[in-house]
Amino acid sequence: MDWKLILAGALIGVMVGLTGVGGGALMTPILLLVFGIAPMAAVGTDLWFAAITKLFATPVHQRHGLIDWQVVKRLWTGSLTASVGTLTWLHFNPIADDSVHLLKGAVAITVMLTAIAMLFQKQLHALGRTYRTTEGVKFKNVQGPLTVAAGAFLGILVTFTSVGAGALGAVFLVYLYPLRLTPPRLIATDIVHAIPLAIFAGTGHLLLGNVDYSLLGNLLLGSVPAVIVGALLSARLPHTYLRVVLVLVLLAAGGKLMLSLL
C-alpha cells in the first residue's frame, strides 16, 4: 500500500464524482509528473482507473434518474468503434521508446485543450441554446450525427492519451444538448458514456502490457469511496466555481508537463 497513491486516487475520485472530469485529464499528468510512471503504463493504468472509478458513481446517478440513455448510445456508436480502430492501429504500429516524448506531448496538449474548452463551456452552451431555439428543426436533424462524430473523436483521443472522455465529452454535450441536459444530467450521462470507452481502450492496453496492477490497486483504494461521496454531492454544489478550479488545475498540469519535455 502506498498512501501517496491512495490519496491521489481519493482526490481524483471526488472530482470525478462531482464533475465527471479528472479520471484522465488530472490523473495521467499526476502519474507522469508526480510519480514518474512510464507514459504507456500511465495511459493504460489510468484507463482502468477511470473506468472502475466511474462505474461506482453510476448507481448513484441512476437512482436519481439523471442518465440520458439515448445520448449515451449515440456517443457509444462513435467512440467504441473509433477505439477499436485505434487499438488495431496501435497493435500494428506500437509506440517505440524513442517516441515516448511524443506521447507525453500529446497528453499535455490534450489536457490544455480540455482546459480551454472548459473555459468557454458557458459560451458554447449559449451558442447551442440560441441555435436550438432559432433553428430547432435543423438543429435536431444534425444533433444525432454530430453526437456520433463527437464520440468518434473522443474514442481516438482517449485510446491514445486516456484524456478527454469526461471534460471534452461534457463540452460537446453542453453545446449539442443545451436544453435537454441540466448540469447534473450532463455529468451523469458523460460519466456513463466514459465507462465502456475506457474499458475498451483499457483492454487493448492490457493486452499490450501497459497496465500496472499494483499502481491501479492503490489508486482504486482511494478513488472508489471518494467517487461515491462526490456523486452524492454533485447535485448540491455550485458547478460554476468547480469548473473554474478545474480549468486552472488542468492548465497548470498541462503546462508543467509540456515544460518537462523541454
N, C-alpha and C positions, 0 to 999 in steps of 0.2 A: 504494500500500500504506500502510495506517495501522496502526502497530504497537499502538496502544491498542485498536483494534477487534479485531485478531488475538488479542491477549492475552485480551480479554473473551470472544471465541469459544472459546479454548482452555480457560479456566476453566469456562465453562458446559458445554463438551463433556465434560470429565472428570466433572462432576456428573451429566450425563445418562447417561453410560456406567455410572457407579457405582450410581445410584439410579433412573434413568428420569425424574427430575424436573429441571426447570430450563430446558428449551427455551423455555417461555413464561413460567413463573412468575418466573424470575430474569432472563431476557434482556429481556423487554419493559420492566420497570421500569428496567433499566440503560440501555436505549436512550432512554427518556424522561427520566430524571433526570441521567445522566452525559453523554450525548452530545447531548441536546436534539433528538432526532428527532421529527418531527411524529407525533401519535398514530396516524393511519391508516396512515402509512408504516411505523411501528414494528410495528403489528399485522400488516400484510401481509408485510413482510420477515421478521419473526420466524417466521411460519407456515412459510415455505420453509426458513428456517434450521433449525427444529426437525425438519421432515420429512427433509431431506437428512442432517443430523447423525445422527438416529436410524437412518436407512437403513444407514449404515456400521457401526452397532453390531449390527444384526440378524444378519449371518452368524456373528458370534462367539457369540451366544446360540444360534443354530440348531445350530451344530456341537456344542454341549453338550446338545442336546435339551431346552431349557428352555421352549420356546414351547408354550402350550396353545392349539391352533388352534380348538377348539370354543368356548372362552371368547372368543377374538378375533372369531370370526364373529358371535357374539351381540352383542358390543359394536358391531361394524360395522353390523349391521342397524339399530340405533337411531341411531348417531352420523352415519353418512353420509347417511341420509335426512333427519335434522334439519338437517345442514349445508346440504344443497341447498335446503331450505325457507328457512333463514335467509338464505342468499345471494340467493335470489329476493326476499325482503323488502327486503334492503339495496339491491338493484338499483332497486326502485321507490320506496324511501324512503331515499335517501342521507343520510349524516350531514353536516349543514351545518357551516360553520366556527364558527358561534356555539354549536354543540352539542358541540364537541370536548372541552370540560371534562367533559361527562357521560361520554364515553368513558374519559377518564383516571380519573374516579371509579369507573367500572365495573371498570377494571383493578385499581385499588387495593383495592377491596372484594373482588374475586375472589382476589387474592394473599393478603390477610389471612385470608379464609375458607379458603383452601388450607392456610395455616399452622396454623390452629385445628384443621382436620380431621386434619392430620398429627399434631398434638399428642395427639389422642385415638385415634390409629390402633390402639394396643395394646388399649385398652378395647373398641373396635369389633370387633377380632379375637376377643377373649374372648367378647363377646356373640354373635357369629356362630358361634363354636365351640360354645357352650352350646346355642343354638337348633338347630344342625346335629345334635348328638348326642342331644338330648332329643326333638326333633320332626323326625326325619330325613325322613320321607315328605312331610310338609307343606312343609318347607324346600326339598326338591328340586323340588316342584311349582311353587313361586314363583321358584326360582332363575333359570330362563331368562327369564321375563317381566321380572323386576326388573333383570337384566343388560341387556336391550334398553332398558328405561326409563332406566337409568343412562347408557347410550350416547347416547340421545337428548338427555339433559340436557347431557352433555359436548359433543355436536355443536353445540348452540346457543351454549354458553358459549365454546367455543374459536373459533368463527367470529366472534363479536363482539369477543373480547378477546385471542385467541391463548393464553390461560392456562387450565390445568386438565386438559389431556389426560393429563399424567404424574402429577401429585400427587393430584388428586381422583380420577382413574381408579384409582390404587393404593389409595386409601382405600375406594372402593366394592368393589374386588375382595377386599380383605382381609376384609371383612365377608361378602361373598357366597360366597367360596370359602376358608373358614378352614382346611380340612383338605387341600384339593387343591393349593393354590398355596403352595409354600415361598417364602421371600424372593427367591432368585434366579429362580424361575419367575414370580413375581409381576412382577418388574422386566422380564423378557424379554417377557412377554405384554403388559404395559402399553405398552412401547415399540413393539411391532409394531402394536398397535391404533392408536397415535397417528399412524403414518406416513400411511396413506391419508386419515385425517381431516384432517391438516394440509395434504396435497396438495389435497384437495377445496376446503377453505376458502381455501388459498393461491391456487388457480387463480381462484377468484372475485375475490379481492382484486387479483390480477394484471390481470384484465380491467377492474377498476375503477380501475387505475392507481396502486395502493397499494404497489408493490414497488420498492425502491431497489436496483438491481443492484450498484452499487459497494459499498454497505454490506453486502449479502449476501455478495459475494465475499470481502471482508476477514474477515468473521465465520467463514466456512467454512474459510478458510486455517488458522485456529486450531483450529476445532472438530473437523474430520474426523480428524486424527491423535489428538487428545486423547480423543475418544469411544471409539476403539478401545482405547486404554490403560485407560480407565475400565471398559469392558465386560470386559476381561481380568481386572481386579482385583475385579469386583463380587461374585464368589462367595467372596472371601478376606478381605474387610474387614468389621468389625462394623457392621451396618446400624443398630443402635440409636443409636450415637453420631452417625452420619452424619445420621440423621433429626433429632436434637436441633439440630445445627448448622444444618440446612436450615430448621427451624422459626424459629430466631432470625433468620436472614438474611431470610427471607420476611416476618416481622413487621416488621423494620426497613425493608425496601424498601417494603412496603405502607403503613406509617405515614408514611414520608418522602414518598411520592407523594401521599398524602391531604393532608398538611400543605402541599404545594406548591400545592394548589388554593385554600387559604385566603387 
